[in-house]
Structure formats: C-alpha cells, structure tokens
Amino acid sequence: MRFAAVHKTCSHLMVATSLTALFMTGELNPVVLYLVIISVAASWFWQPPRIDPKSYTMIWNSMTVVILLKTVIDIVAGDSVIISAIYFIVFLGLNKLFNRVSSMDYLQLYVLSLLQMISATVLSTDLAYGLLFLVYIIFSTWTLIVFHLKREIESNALVKFADSESAQEVQTQRLLNSKRLVGGRFL
C-alpha cells in the first residue's frame, strides 16, 4: 500500500475506533450514529485533487458556529453538559475529517479523537470498552508513527533532495506515493 494511503487508513481507523467506543455507550442518538457513519465514509473520498476543501471553508465555518450555538442553547436549556459537548466534539471531528489538508489538520483530528475516547471513558461501564481501548492504543500508535514519518518526509525531503521549488514537490509526492516505506510488516 502507498505510504499516503497507509497514513489515511491509520487516521480513519483511529477516528472510527474512538467513535465506536463513544457510540457503544448507548448515550447518544442512533440517528446521529448513522449520520456519522455515512459522513466518515464520505470523508474518505473528500480530498484534493478530487475536491478542494478550501472552497468549502465558509460552509464548514458557518455549520460550526450553528452547532456551537445549538450546544450552548442545549446546555442553557438544561440538557447534559457532557452529552452536548460530546455532540460538538463529534461534529468537530467530522469537520476535520472533511478538511484535512495540512499536518496541523491531522494533528487536530487526532486530538479530537482522543477527546472522543476520553468522553467514552466517562460514559462507559462495559468490558467491551476495554477491548476498544486496546484497539485504539494500537491504531493511535500506528497513526502517530506514520504521521511523524510523513511530517519528516515533508520537511526533510524539501531540504535534502531537491534544488528548485518545483522539484521539491515532485520529490515529496514521490516519497509519499512510495509502497516501500511502510508495509504490513512495519505496522
């Protein structure tokens, strides 16, 4: 598998595991579960060059403000602070899945995934959560290792392997599309 595909797969597995742990608690709306599953699947295909995420920035920012206002209104109306905050965190995670362009976006996605896992810890009393936590630890370790390699490739390849600006991009993309960097044995 190409390095970029391994990175994307590990990132999605990490997020999917934290969302699964969160929804296994039974505290969240099943309709939201189905919408989140569809959104996570759609986010797999939502990336450059197929779609330019920057052209949707205003829409995502507007939806974020609306969801934040709904969260505040729910809390003021007496709904559970934890549940309302979890819905907001889930939305932010979906937002980052659809808007992953730079390394900082991926890093924010990983932090949101950790917050989802922490939220599941607060709500869960089931033994199955322990198994999901173990799976999450494995996926997050893979993801962070591959993420670190990706950042190092992007920063060091530009300096070491190319002289001109256009050649730097080609070299970085060639490395990220390599099938030899990371494989099943490495993971």
N, C-alpha and C positions, 0 to 999 in steps of 0.2 A: 504494500500500500504506500502511496506517496506520503511524504512527511506532512504536507499540509492537510491531507485527509486524516492522518493519524491524530494530528492536533485537534482538528474539528470534531472527530469522533470522540476523543477523550473528553473534550469540553462538553459535548452534548450528553455523554454518559454521566458525567459528574452532576450536571444540572438535572437530568432525568432521575437520578438516584435521590437527590435531595427533594425533588418534587414528589416522588413516590413515597418517601418517608413522611412527607407533610400530609399527603392525601390519605395515607393509611391510618392516620389518627381518627378519621371519621368526623372531624370537627368542621370541615369545610364543605361547601355546597357541591353536590355531584355535577351540576350543570357547569360550574366553574372548572371542575376537573376535565370534563370533555372539551371545553374551550381551550384549556391549557394544553391538553394533549395534541389537539389539532394545530395550535399555534407553534408548539415546539417542533412538530413535524414540518410545518411550513417554513419555519426559520432555517431549516437545513438548506433549503434552496434559495434563501433570501441573502444573496451575497454578490459582490462585484465579480465579474463584469455583467452578470445577468441583470442585476438591479443595482441602482445607485442609491445607497441608503441616505446619502446627504440630501437627496431631493425630497425625502420624506421627513426631514428633521422637524419642520413646523407641525406636521400632523402628530408625530410622536410627542413633541413637547406639549402640545395642546391636550392630548389624551392624558399625559402625566399630570398636568395641572387639574384636569377634571377628576381623575382618580384620587389625587391628593385631597381635593375639596370634598369628595364623597367620603373619604376616610375620616376627615375632620368632622363632618356632619354626623356620620355614624357614631363616632366617639362621643360627641356632644349630646346626641340623642339617647345615649345610654348603652349602646352596644359594647361588646367586649373590646377593650383596647388591644389585647393580644391578637384576636381574630381579625380585627380591622387592619392592624399593622401587617399581619401576615398576607392578607389580600394585596396590600400595597407593595410589599416586598416581592410577591409573586409577579405582579404587574411589572415592577422594575426589572426583574429578571427576564421577562419576556421582551421588554423594551431593549435590553442589552443583547439578547439573542438575535433580534432583528437588526440591530445597529452595531454589529461587531466589525469594525474596520481596522482599528489600531490595537496595539498591545494593551493600551490602557483600557479599552473597552472589554477585552478579555479578562483583564485583572479585576475590573469592577464586577463582571459576571461571576467570577469565582468568589468574590466577597459576598455577593448576593446569594449564591448557592450555599455558602457557609451559614449565612443568616437563616436561610430556609431550613437547613439541617438543625441549627440551634432551636428554631421555633418548633420543629418536630420533636426535639428532645423535651421541650417544655410540655407538649401536649400528649406525648406517647407514654403508655404504660405497658405496651405489648412487647413480648420477647422478639417478635419479628423485626422490631426496630433495631435491635442489637445486630442482627444479621445485615440489615440495610446499612447500618453504620459502618460495619466492617467492609462492605462493598464500596461504600462512599470513600472510606480511607484509601482503599486500593485505587479507585478511579481518580481521586484527587491527587494522589501521589504521582500517578502516570501523567495526569494533566499538567501538574506543576513542573515536572521534569521536562516534558515536551515543550511547554510554554517557555521555560528557561532556555532550552536549546534554540527555539525559534527566535527569541529576543537576541541571543548571542549571534546567531546566523545573520540576523538583520543588521545588527550593529557592527560586527567584526568583518563580515564579508564586504561591506562597503569600503572599509579601510584597507583590507589586506589584498583583495583580489582584483580590484579594478582601478583604472585611472580616470576615466571620464564618467560623467553623470549618467549617461545612457547605458554604459556598460555595467555600471553598478547595479542597476535594476535588473538587467538580464541575469547577472551572476546570482543575485539573491533569489530571483524566481527559479532559476535552475536548481539551486540548492534546496529550496522549499518543495520543489516538484520531484526531488530525488526519491527513489524507492530504496536506496541503500542506507540511508541514515538511521532509520528506526524501523524495526520489524517486530514480528510476534515474539521472537526470542528476546529482544531487548525489553519488551514490556513484561 
